[in-house]
Amino acid sequence: MIVKRGTKASQYQSSCVNGEVKTVSQGTVSTQELQEHEQRKEVTQQQRRRDEDPHQLQQAIHPALPFAGMMCAHGFSDDTELLTKDGWRGIDEVEVGDAIATLNKDSGAIEYQPALNKFEEDYVGPMYHMKSHAADHLVTPNHVMLYESYGTWKEKTAEEFFITGAKIPVSGIRQQSDLNLYDSDDELRFHVWAVTDGHLALTRKTDGRLNYRFRFTRERKIKRLLALLDRLGFAYNVSTHKDKITTMSVLGVHTKFTKILTDEHRKLSPRQATALLIEWSHTDGSYASSRTEDHFQLSTNVSFHRNLLQELAAVSGHKSICAINKKDGHPDVYMVRIGLNVFRVKSDVINRGTVDYAGRIWCLETANHTLIARRNGKVFISSN
């Protein structure tokens, strides 16, 4: 896709890598490419003006395009992901009938509903850039924005969305019972430690049980993990070396304490998901300087974990945004910032106006007429 800002234009390429949509700059476009882009844009705008003339609307609408012929078709840029029952999915990974995460505006609950229709087309023209600390989305002028004002849900098209006092939704609560994988919340907490700070030292041949090794210098981590192991009654030994590194070996734990979390963890209840996020903040996380208990940052270099953390936050009533720390010769580090119990955020200055766009756009239709969208690591809930 081509995005133009002022007199400069850049080419971007979106691709799906390990289930994650990544948008990479391909550099600036040449004068000739920009002229061709402007010509295509003019042709598209002329066609749109003809389509909006009711005397020229025809019945010969292609039946394979569910939204074809709608004068106000709307959509997201092609690097936007939508949340499904199987995680975050991009434009080429979702089909009609797939279970899509939606917000029930009456109850405030997150509900999975089948995609009734899928709209997708090539588009050349203006896109509105919705950008704030909670959003970084490109949407067509006719895309419908959902917001709350004084306790009431309202909608405006993107080109009209300059609302003072509006709040956009960023999360909801999914009605989900506890995942019957752990005997207690402390087992879930230990699993977080195994994933983030643990080294899988041994898998026993006799019964498949696992030995984990932990190495710490920070006293707060040592005390917290020791207290957790004592509550669980797990067998362990501790040694402190001359370099002041404390090593803890936890012996013969159940095979469910995998080093990488699994798709099964999507079924954690909101209560369990919150416990997981909070424990992660103590193992591989950090707080703001004010150390507010409800706002913290989680770190991981595992793309699946990044996606899972943002998914669990969105369906458990928590705001999340993700930045990526890139360093040559090292894996990407995903830094996921969490705001506990944040359902809506202010959006007074979210609309940054238009940018020129050339690429695919897409959207889905659901019975609740809402979707959970992510772009550039930022999550918000939109109408469809």
C-alpha positions as CSV (number, residue, x, y, z in Angstrom):
1,M,0.0,0.0,0.0
2,I,1.0,3.6,-0.5
3,V,0.6,6.2,2.2
4,K,1.1,9.9,1.4
5,R,1.8,12.6,3.9
6,G,2.2,16.1,2.4
7,T,4.4,15.9,-0.6
8,K,6.1,12.7,0.4
9,A,4.8,9.2,-0.2
10,S,6.1,5.8,1.0
11,Q,5.4,2.2,0.0
12,Y,4.5,-0.3,2.7
13,Q,4.2,-4.1,2.5
14,S,2.1,-6.1,4.9
15,S,2.8,-9.8,5.5
16,C,1.8,-12.5,8.1
17,V,4.7,-14.0,10.0
18,N,4.0,-16.6,12.6
19,G,0.4,-15.5,12.9
20,E,1.4,-11.8,13.3
21,V,0.7,-9.1,10.7
22,K,3.8,-7.0,10.2
23,T,4.0,-3.8,8.1
24,V,7.4,-2.9,6.7
25,S,8.4,0.3,4.9
26,Q,9.7,-0.4,1.4
27,G,11.0,3.2,1.1
28,T,9.8,6.3,-0.7
29,V,8.1,6.0,-4.1
30,S,9.4,7.6,-7.3
31,T,7.8,10.6,-9.0
32,Q,6.4,8.3,-11.7
33,E,4.9,5.9,-9.2
34,L,3.4,8.8,-7.3
35,Q,1.8,10.2,-10.5
36,E,0.4,6.7,-11.3
37,H,-0.9,6.6,-7.7
38,E,-2.6,10.0,-8.1
39,Q,-4.2,8.9,-11.5
40,R,-5.6,5.7,-9.9
41,K,-6.9,7.8,-7.0
42,E,-8.7,10.2,-9.4
43,V,-10.2,7.3,-11.3
44,T,-11.5,5.7,-8.1
45,Q,-12.9,9.0,-6.9
46,Q,-14.7,9.6,-10.2
47,Q,-16.2,6.1,-9.9
48,R,-17.3,6.8,-6.4
49,R,-19.0,10.0,-7.5
50,R,-20.8,8.1,-10.2
51,D,-21.8,5.4,-7.8
52,E,-23.3,8.0,-5.4
53,D,-25.6,9.3,-8.1
54,P,-28.8,7.3,-7.6
55,H,-29.7,7.6,-11.3
56,Q,-26.6,5.6,-12.2
57,L,-26.9,2.8,-9.7
58,Q,-27.3,-0.5,-11.5
59,Q,-28.7,-3.9,-10.5
60,A,-25.7,-5.8,-12.0
61,I,-23.8,-6.1,-8.7
62,H,-21.3,-8.9,-8.4
63,P,-23.0,-11.5,-6.2
64,A,-19.7,-12.7,-4.8
65,L,-19.1,-9.4,-2.9
66,P,-21.4,-9.3,0.1
67,F,-21.1,-5.6,0.6
68,A,-20.9,-4.7,-3.1
69,G,-23.2,-1.8,-4.1
70,M,-23.4,-0.3,-0.6
71,M,-22.7,3.4,-1.0
72,C,-21.2,3.6,2.4
73,A,-19.0,0.5,2.5
74,H,-16.3,1.0,5.1
75,G,-13.2,-0.8,6.3
76,F,-9.8,-1.0,7.8
77,S,-6.4,-0.9,6.2
78,D,-5.0,-4.2,5.2
79,D,-2.5,-4.4,8.0
80,T,-5.3,-4.4,10.6
81,E,-5.9,-7.6,12.6
82,L,-9.3,-8.6,14.1
83,L,-9.7,-10.8,17.2
84,T,-11.2,-14.2,16.6
85,K,-11.7,-17.2,18.8
86,D,-8.4,-18.5,17.4
87,G,-6.5,-15.3,18.2
88,W,-5.6,-12.2,16.1
89,R,-6.1,-12.8,12.4
90,G,-5.4,-10.7,9.3
91,I,-7.2,-10.0,6.1
92,D,-6.3,-13.3,4.4
93,E,-6.9,-15.5,7.5
94,V,-10.6,-14.8,8.2
95,E,-13.6,-16.3,6.3
96,V,-17.4,-16.1,6.6
97,G,-18.5,-18.3,9.5
98,D,-15.4,-17.9,11.6
99,A,-16.0,-17.0,15.3
100,I,-15.3,-13.3,15.8
101,A,-14.8,-11.4,19.1
102,T,-17.5,-8.7,19.4
103,L,-18.8,-6.3,22.1
104,N,-22.4,-6.6,23.1
105,K,-23.2,-2.9,23.6
106,D,-26.2,-3.7,25.8
107,S,-24.4,-6.0,28.3
108,G,-20.8,-4.9,27.8
109,A,-19.9,-8.5,27.4
110,I,-17.4,-9.9,24.8
111,E,-19.2,-12.4,22.7
112,Y,-18.0,-14.6,19.9
113,Q,-20.2,-14.5,16.8
114,P,-19.9,-15.9,13.3
115,A,-18.7,-13.6,10.6
116,L,-21.9,-13.0,8.5
117,N,-20.1,-11.3,5.6
118,K,-16.6,-10.3,4.6
119,F,-15.9,-7.1,2.7
120,E,-12.6,-6.8,0.9
121,E,-11.6,-4.6,-2.1
122,D,-8.7,-2.6,-3.5
123,Y,-9.0,1.0,-2.5
124,V,-7.3,4.2,-3.6
125,G,-8.3,7.4,-1.6
126,P,-8.2,9.1,1.7
127,M,-8.0,7.1,5.0
128,Y,-8.6,8.7,8.4
129,H,-5.8,8.2,10.8
130,M,-7.2,7.5,14.3
131,K,-4.1,7.8,16.5
132,S,-3.7,8.2,20.3
133,H,-2.1,6.4,23.2
134,A,-4.8,3.7,22.6
135,A,-5.2,3.6,18.8
136,D,-3.2,3.7,15.6
137,H,-5.8,2.7,13.0
138,L,-6.4,3.7,9.3
139,V,-10.1,3.6,8.4
140,T,-12.1,4.8,5.4
141,P,-14.1,8.0,5.6
142,N,-17.4,6.0,5.9
143,H,-16.1,3.6,8.6
144,V,-18.3,3.8,11.6
145,M,-16.6,4.7,14.9
146,L,-18.2,3.5,18.2
147,Y,-17.9,5.7,21.3
148,E,-19.5,6.3,24.6
149,S,-20.8,9.7,25.7
150,Y,-22.4,10.3,29.1
151,G,-23.2,6.6,29.5
152,T,-24.7,6.1,26.0
153,W,-23.2,4.3,23.0
154,K,-23.1,6.4,19.9
155,E,-21.7,6.2,16.4
156,K,-20.2,8.6,13.9
157,T,-18.4,8.0,10.6
158,A,-14.7,8.6,10.7
159,E,-15.0,11.8,8.7
160,E,-17.4,13.2,11.3
161,F,-15.6,11.9,14.3
162,F,-14.3,15.1,16.0
163,I,-16.1,14.6,19.3
164,T,-15.2,16.3,22.6
165,G,-15.7,14.1,25.6
166,A,-16.0,10.8,23.6
167,K,-14.6,7.6,24.9
168,I,-13.7,4.7,22.7
169,P,-14.0,1.1,24.0
170,V,-10.7,-0.9,24.3
171,S,-11.8,-4.0,26.2
172,G,-14.8,-5.9,27.6
173,I,-15.5,-9.0,29.8
174,R,-16.0,-12.4,28.3
175,Q,-18.3,-14.7,30.2
176,Q,-15.9,-17.7,30.6
177,S,-15.6,-20.2,33.5
178,D,-12.2,-21.1,34.9
179,L,-10.0,-23.2,32.8
180,N,-9.8,-26.6,34.6
181,L,-6.1,-27.1,34.1
182,Y,-4.8,-25.9,37.4
183,D,-5.6,-27.0,40.9
184,S,-5.2,-23.5,42.2
185,D,-4.3,-20.0,41.2
186,D,-0.9,-20.6,42.6
187,E,-0.3,-23.3,40.1
188,L,-1.1,-20.8,37.4
189,R,1.3,-18.3,39.0
190,F,4.1,-20.9,39.0
191,H,3.5,-21.6,35.3
192,V,4.1,-17.9,34.7
193,W,7.4,-18.2,36.5
194,A,8.4,-21.2,34.5
195,V,7.5,-19.5,31.2
196,T,9.3,-16.2,31.9
197,D,12.2,-16.9,34.2
198,G,12.6,-20.7,34.3
199,H,15.1,-22.9,32.5
200,L,13.8,-26.4,31.7
201,A,16.8,-28.3,33.1
202,L,15.5,-31.9,32.8
203,T,12.6,-34.0,31.6
204,R,12.5,-37.3,33.5
205,K,12.5,-40.4,31.4
206,T,10.5,-42.4,33.9
207,D,7.4,-40.2,34.2
208,G,8.0,-37.1,32.0
209,R,8.0,-34.8,35.0
210,L,10.0,-31.6,34.7
211,N,12.8,-30.0,36.6
212,Y,13.1,-26.2,36.3
213,R,16.1,-24.0,37.3
214,F,15.9,-20.3,38.3
215,R,18.7,-17.9,38.8
216,F,18.2,-14.5,40.5
217,T,20.0,-11.6,42.0
218,R,17.0,-9.6,43.0
219,E,15.8,-10.2,46.5
220,R,12.2,-9.5,45.7
221,K,12.0,-12.2,43.1
222,I,13.8,-14.7,45.4
223,K,11.3,-14.1,48.2
224,R,8.2,-14.1,46.0
225,L,9.1,-17.4,44.3
226,L,10.2,-19.1,47.6
227,A,6.8,-18.1,49.2
228,L,5.0,-19.5,46.2
229,L,6.8,-22.8,46.2
230,D,6.2,-23.2,49.9
231,R,2.5,-22.6,49.4
232,L,2.4,-25.2,46.6
233,G,4.5,-27.7,48.5
234,F,6.8,-28.3,45.6
235,A,10.2,-29.9,46.2
236,Y,13.1,-27.6,45.6
237,N,16.6,-26.7,46.7
238,V,18.4,-23.4,46.9
239,S,22.1,-22.4,46.7
240,T,23.8,-19.0,46.7
241,H,27.1,-18.5,44.8
242,K,30.0,-16.2,45.4
243,D,28.8,-13.9,42.6
244,K,25.6,-13.4,44.7
245,I,23.4,-15.3,42.3
246,T,20.8,-17.5,43.9
247,T,19.9,-20.7,42.1
248,M,16.6,-22.5,42.8
249,S,16.0,-26.0,41.4
250,V,12.3,-27.0,41.4
251,L,12.0,-30.8,41.1
252,G,9.6,-33.1,39.4
253,V,6.7,-30.7,38.5
254,H,3.8,-31.8,36.3
255,T,4.1,-31.8,32.5
256,K,1.3,-29.2,32.3
257,F,3.9,-26.6,33.3
258,T,5.2,-26.2,29.7
259,K,7.9,-23.7,28.8
260,I,5.6,-22.1,26.2
261,L,1.9,-21.4,26.9
262,T,-0.5,-23.0,24.5
263,D,-3.8,-22.3,22.7
264,E,-5.5,-23.9,25.7
265,H,-4.7,-20.7,27.7
266,R,-7.1,-18.7,25.5
267,K,-9.8,-20.4,27.7
268,L,-8.6,-18.8,30.9
269,S,-11.4,-17.0,32.7
270,P,-11.2,-13.2,33.1
271,R,-10.3,-13.8,36.7
272,Q,-7.5,-16.3,35.8
273,A,-6.3,-14.0,33.0
274,T,-6.0,-11.1,35.4
275,A,-4.0,-13.3,37.8
276,L,-1.7,-14.3,35.0
277,L,-1.1,-10.7,33.9
278,I,-0.4,-9.5,37.4
279,E,2.1,-12.4,38.1
280,W,3.9,-11.7,34.8
281,S,4.4,-8.1,36.0
282,H,6.4,-9.6,38.9
283,T,8.5,-12.0,36.8
284,D,9.2,-10.3,33.6
285,G,7.6,-6.9,34.0
286,S,8.0,-3.4,35.4
287,Y,5.9,-0.6,36.8
288,A,5.8,3.1,36.2
289,S,8.0,5.3,38.5
290,S,4.9,5.9,40.6
291,R,4.5,2.1,40.8
292,T,0.8,2.2,40.3
293,E,-0.6,-1.2,40.9
294,D,-3.0,-1.1,38.0
295,H,-0.5,-0.1,35.2
296,F,2.5,-2.0,34.3
297,Q,4.6,-3.3,31.4
298,L,5.2,-7.0,30.5
299,S,8.1,-8.2,28.3
300,T,8.5,-11.3,26.1
301,N,10.4,-12.3,23.0
302,V,7.9,-14.9,22.1
303,S,5.4,-13.6,19.4
304,F,2.7,-16.1,20.5
305,H,2.9,-14.8,24.1
306,R,2.6,-11.2,23.0
307,N,-0.5,-12.1,21.0
308,L,-2.0,-14.1,23.9
309,L,-1.3,-11.4,26.5
310,Q,-3.1,-8.8,24.3
311,E,-6.0,-11.2,23.6
312,L,-6.5,-12.0,27.3
313,A,-6.4,-8.4,28.2
314,A,-9.0,-7.4,25.6
315,V,-11.5,-10.0,26.8
316,S,-10.8,-9.6,30.5
317,G,-11.5,-5.9,30.9
318,H,-8.0,-4.5,30.5
319,K,-6.4,-2.0,28.0
320,S,-3.2,-3.1,26.3
321,I,-0.8,-1.6,23.8
322,C,2.4,-3.2,22.5
323,A,5.7,-1.7,21.4
324,I,8.6,-3.7,19.8
325,N,12.2,-3.2,20.8
326,K,14.4,-4.2,17.9
327,K,18.2,-4.7,18.1
328,D,20.4,-6.1,15.5
329,G,21.5,-9.7,16.2
330,H,18.8,-10.2,18.9
331,P,15.2,-11.4,18.9
332,D,12.5,-8.7,18.9
333,V,11.3,-7.9,22.5
334,Y,7.6,-7.2,22.8
335,M,6.7,-4.7,25.5
336,V,3.0,-5.0,26.4
337,R,1.7,-2.2,28.6
338,I,-1.4,-3.1,30.6
339,G,-4.0,-0.9,32.2
340,L,-6.1,-3.1,34.5
341,N,-9.9,-2.5,34.5
342,V,-9.7,0.1,31.7
343,F,-12.7,-0.4,29.4
344,R,-12.8,2.9,27.6
345,V,-10.3,5.7,27.0
346,K,-10.8,9.4,26.1
347,S,-10.5,10.2,22.4
348,D,-10.8,14.0,22.1
349,V,-7.8,14.3,19.7
350,I,-7.8,10.8,18.2
351,N,-8.8,11.9,14.7
352,R,-5.6,13.1,13.0
353,G,-7.2,13.8,9.6
354,T,-6.6,12.0,6.4
355,V,-3.6,10.3,4.6
356,D,-3.6,9.1,1.0
357,Y,-3.8,5.4,0.7
358,A,-3.5,2.8,-2.0
359,G,-4.1,-0.9,-1.0
360,R,-6.7,-3.3,0.2
361,I,-9.3,-2.5,2.8
362,W,-11.5,-5.0,4.6
363,C,-14.2,-5.4,7.2
364,L,-16.5,-8.1,8.6
365,E,-20.2,-8.0,9.5
366,T,-21.3,-9.5,12.8
367,A,-24.7,-9.6,14.6
368,N,-23.5,-7.3,17.3
369,H,-22.1,-4.9,14.6
370,T,-18.8,-4.6,16.5
371,L,-15.2,-5.9,16.1
372,I,-12.0,-5.8,18.2
373,A,-9.2,-4.4,16.0
374,R,-5.5,-4.2,16.4
375,R,-3.0,-2.3,14.4
376,N,0.6,-1.4,15.3
377,G,0.1,-3.1,18.7
378,K,-2.9,-0.9,19.7
379,V,-6.3,-2.4,20.4
380,F,-9.7,-0.7,20.2
381,I,-13.3,-1.8,19.6
382,S,-15.1,-0.5,16.5
383,S,-18.5,-0.7,14.8
384,N,-18.8,-2.6,11.6
